Amino acid sequence: MKHLGVLAHSTGGAALCFLTFCEEGFHRTGRNEHPDVTLDYIAFGYSMPAWDAGDHATVRATLATSAQRLARAGADFFVCPDNTAHMALEVPGPDLALPGLHIAEVVADQAAAEGRTRVGVLGTRYTMDGPLYPRAFAARGIAAELPDADDRALVNEVIFKELVNGVISDASRQEYLRVIDRLADRGCDAVALVCTEIPLLITPDVSSLPTLDSTRLLARAAYDVAVGKRAMPDWRGGPR
């Protein structure tokens, strides 16, 4: 079995990914066993000035430090349960110390496997306005649909004022469900929850659209790699 490194960049998503990976062992084997896993986290607040300045290279350097520490801890590969962080990981630079799974590729593969044709995208403003998901979905013949500008602002505000701080509000849940309903009205056949904290707020049983939970999909893909059911990744950062 391979040793997983969780390269954390936001609290709730990293915790949910770690928990899902560990619980997957019990779900698959009936025993409280799973491949080795190590989590490294440099608090994302230290990187926010760089994010706001569009300085992705500085964020990448911070993430690279975590990858180095994971490698020293014995990890064979990494996952980063933070969609926005992948924009920094894709900046050209020295190879990361470990190969990793790319979260957008994992989500887009699942969308394609389910036969989706138009997927709504909910995440931080950086992710919604960025190229990750339009590119990953387009490569599989899937259209990416964004909320309108006001709804994007609302989705982003809830993430940074509430979700990353562990606040789960029913009022915000209802607002997110309204945004999802609008995406359904525009022809979406699924919604991608591509801030890894959103699955803490929106669950499949309340959404009017099928959900693509980036956090849990990534954790389960990592488990498959760790037990040899999925090929070891070869991506070490840089452009896709």
C-alpha positions as CSV (number, residue, x, y, z in Angstrom):
1,M,0.0,0.0,0.0
2,K,1.0,3.6,-0.6
3,H,1.3,6.3,2.0
4,L,-1.0,9.3,1.3
5,G,0.0,12.9,2.1
6,V,-2.8,15.4,2.5
7,L,-1.5,18.8,1.5
8,A,-4.0,21.0,3.3
9,H,-4.8,24.6,2.4
10,S,-8.1,25.1,4.2
11,T,-9.4,23.6,7.4
12,G,-12.8,22.1,6.9
13,G,-12.1,20.6,3.4
14,A,-8.8,19.0,4.6
15,A,-10.5,17.6,7.7
16,L,-13.3,16.1,5.6
17,C,-10.9,14.6,3.1
18,F,-8.8,13.0,5.9
19,L,-11.9,11.6,7.6
20,T,-13.4,10.3,4.3
21,F,-10.1,8.6,3.4
22,C,-9.8,6.9,6.8
23,E,-13.5,5.8,6.9
24,E,-13.2,4.4,3.4
25,G,-11.0,1.6,4.9
26,F,-13.9,0.5,7.1
27,H,-16.5,0.8,4.3
28,R,-14.4,-1.4,2.0
29,T,-12.9,-3.9,4.4
30,G,-15.2,-3.9,7.5
31,R,-12.1,-3.2,9.6
32,N,-10.8,-0.1,11.2
33,E,-7.8,-0.1,8.9
34,H,-6.6,2.1,6.0
35,P,-3.4,3.0,4.2
36,D,-1.0,5.3,6.1
37,V,-1.9,9.0,5.8
38,T,-0.1,12.1,6.9
39,L,-1.6,15.6,6.9
40,D,0.5,18.8,6.7
41,Y,-1.1,22.3,7.0
42,I,0.3,25.8,6.8
43,A,-2.7,27.9,7.7
44,F,-4.2,29.4,4.6
45,G,-4.6,32.8,6.2
46,Y,-0.9,33.4,5.8
47,S,-1.4,33.1,2.0
48,M,-4.5,35.4,1.7
49,P,-2.5,38.5,0.9
50,A,-0.9,36.7,-2.0
51,W,-4.2,35.4,-3.2
52,D,-5.7,38.9,-3.2
53,A,-2.7,40.2,-5.1
54,G,-2.9,37.4,-7.7
55,D,0.6,36.3,-6.6
56,H,0.1,32.6,-7.2
57,A,3.8,31.9,-7.2
58,T,4.1,32.8,-3.5
59,V,1.2,30.5,-2.7
60,R,2.8,27.7,-4.7
61,A,6.0,28.1,-2.6
62,T,4.1,27.7,0.6
63,L,2.3,24.6,-0.8
64,A,5.7,23.2,-2.0
65,T,7.0,23.5,1.6
66,S,4.1,21.3,2.8
67,A,4.8,18.8,0.0
68,Q,8.4,18.6,1.1
69,R,7.4,17.9,4.7
70,L,5.0,15.2,3.5
71,A,7.8,13.6,1.5
72,R,10.1,13.6,4.5
73,A,7.3,12.0,6.5
74,G,7.3,9.1,4.1
75,A,4.3,9.9,1.9
76,D,4.4,8.4,-1.7
77,F,1.9,10.9,-3.2
78,F,-0.3,13.8,-2.3
79,V,-3.8,15.2,-2.6
80,C,-4.6,18.8,-2.0
81,P,-8.3,19.1,-0.8
82,D,-8.6,22.7,-1.9
83,N,-9.7,23.5,-5.4
84,T,-8.4,27.1,-5.4
85,A,-5.0,25.9,-4.4
86,H,-4.7,24.1,-7.6
87,M,-4.5,27.4,-9.5
88,A,-1.2,28.0,-7.5
89,L,0.0,24.4,-7.9
90,E,-0.3,24.8,-11.7
91,V,2.1,27.8,-11.8
92,P,5.3,26.8,-13.6
93,G,8.1,26.0,-11.2
94,P,10.3,23.3,-9.8
95,D,8.6,19.9,-9.5
96,L,6.9,19.3,-6.2
97,A,8.5,16.8,-3.9
98,L,5.7,14.3,-4.5
99,P,3.4,13.4,-7.4
100,G,-0.3,14.2,-6.8
101,L,-3.8,13.8,-8.0
102,H,-5.4,16.9,-9.5
103,I,-8.8,17.5,-7.9
104,A,-10.4,19.0,-11.1
105,E,-9.4,16.0,-13.1
106,V,-11.0,13.7,-10.5
107,V,-14.2,15.6,-10.5
108,A,-14.4,15.9,-14.2
109,D,-13.8,12.2,-14.6
110,Q,-16.7,11.4,-12.3
111,A,-19.0,13.8,-14.2
112,A,-18.1,12.1,-17.5
113,A,-18.6,8.7,-15.9
114,E,-22.1,9.8,-14.9
115,G,-22.8,11.1,-18.4
116,R,-23.2,14.7,-17.4
117,T,-23.4,17.3,-20.1
118,R,-23.7,20.7,-18.3
119,V,-22.4,21.1,-14.8
120,G,-22.9,24.1,-12.5
121,V,-19.7,25.2,-10.6
122,L,-19.8,26.5,-7.0
123,G,-16.6,27.5,-5.3
124,T,-14.6,30.5,-4.3
125,R,-14.5,33.5,-6.6
126,Y,-11.0,32.5,-7.5
127,T,-12.1,29.0,-8.7
128,M,-15.4,30.2,-10.3
129,D,-13.6,32.9,-12.3
130,G,-10.6,30.7,-13.0
131,P,-9.8,28.2,-15.8
132,L,-9.6,24.9,-13.8
133,Y,-13.2,23.6,-14.2
134,P,-14.1,25.0,-17.7
135,R,-10.9,23.4,-19.0
136,A,-11.3,20.0,-17.2
137,F,-15.0,19.7,-18.2
138,A,-14.4,20.9,-21.8
139,A,-11.7,18.2,-22.3
140,R,-14.5,15.7,-21.6
141,G,-17.2,17.4,-23.7
142,I,-19.0,18.9,-20.7
143,A,-20.1,22.5,-20.4
144,A,-19.3,24.4,-17.2
145,E,-22.0,26.8,-16.1
146,L,-21.3,29.6,-13.5
147,P,-23.9,31.4,-11.3
148,D,-24.5,35.0,-12.3
149,A,-22.3,37.7,-10.7
150,D,-24.4,38.4,-7.7
151,D,-24.8,34.7,-6.9
152,R,-21.0,34.2,-7.3
153,A,-20.4,36.9,-4.8
154,L,-22.8,35.4,-2.3
155,V,-21.3,31.9,-2.7
156,N,-17.8,33.3,-2.1
157,E,-18.9,35.4,0.9
158,V,-20.4,32.4,2.6
159,I,-17.3,30.4,2.1
160,F,-14.9,32.9,3.6
161,K,-17.1,34.4,6.3
162,E,-18.7,31.1,7.4
163,L,-17.6,27.8,6.0
164,V,-13.9,28.1,6.5
165,N,-14.6,29.2,10.1
166,G,-16.8,26.2,10.8
167,V,-20.1,28.1,10.7
168,I,-23.0,26.2,9.1
169,S,-26.0,28.4,8.6
170,D,-29.4,27.2,7.5
171,A,-30.0,30.7,6.0
172,S,-26.9,30.3,3.9
173,R,-27.9,26.7,2.9
174,Q,-31.2,28.1,1.6
175,E,-29.4,30.7,-0.4
176,Y,-27.1,28.1,-1.9
177,L,-30.1,25.9,-2.8
178,R,-31.6,28.9,-4.5
179,V,-28.4,29.3,-6.6
180,I,-28.5,25.6,-7.4
181,D,-32.2,25.8,-8.5
182,R,-31.2,28.6,-10.9
183,L,-28.5,26.5,-12.4
184,A,-31.0,23.7,-12.9
185,D,-33.3,26.1,-14.6
186,R,-30.4,26.9,-17.0
187,G,-30.1,23.3,-18.0
188,C,-27.5,21.9,-15.6
189,D,-27.7,18.2,-14.9
190,A,-25.4,18.3,-11.9
191,V,-23.6,20.8,-9.6
192,A,-20.0,20.5,-8.7
193,L,-19.2,21.5,-5.1
194,V,-15.7,22.7,-5.8
195,C,-14.9,24.5,-2.6
196,T,-14.1,21.5,-0.4
197,E,-16.1,23.1,2.5
198,I,-19.3,23.3,0.6
199,P,-20.2,19.6,1.2
200,L,-20.5,20.5,4.8
201,L,-23.4,22.8,3.9
202,I,-25.0,21.1,0.9
203,T,-25.7,17.4,0.9
204,P,-27.2,15.3,-1.9
205,D,-30.5,14.9,0.0
206,V,-31.3,18.7,-0.1
207,S,-30.0,19.6,-3.6
208,S,-32.3,19.8,-6.6
209,L,-29.3,18.7,-8.7
210,P,-27.1,15.7,-8.3
211,T,-23.9,16.8,-6.6
212,L,-20.3,16.2,-7.4
213,D,-18.6,16.4,-4.0
214,S,-15.0,17.3,-4.8
215,T,-13.8,16.6,-1.3
216,R,-15.0,13.0,-1.0
217,L,-14.3,12.2,-4.7
218,L,-10.7,13.2,-4.1
219,A,-10.4,11.2,-0.9
220,R,-11.8,8.0,-2.6
221,A,-9.6,8.4,-5.6
222,A,-6.6,8.7,-3.2
223,Y,-7.7,5.5,-1.4
224,D,-7.8,3.8,-4.8
225,V,-4.3,4.9,-5.5
226,A,-3.1,3.8,-2.1
227,V,-4.4,0.3,-2.4
228,G,-3.3,-0.1,-6.1
229,K,-6.7,0.2,-7.8
230,R,-5.8,3.4,-9.5
231,A,-2.5,4.2,-11.1
232,M,0.0,6.3,-9.2
233,P,-0.2,9.9,-10.5
234,D,2.8,11.5,-12.2
235,W,1.7,15.2,-11.9
236,R,4.2,17.2,-9.8
237,G,2.6,20.6,-10.2
238,G,2.9,22.9,-13.2
239,P,0.5,23.4,-16.1
240,R,-2.0,20.7,-17.0
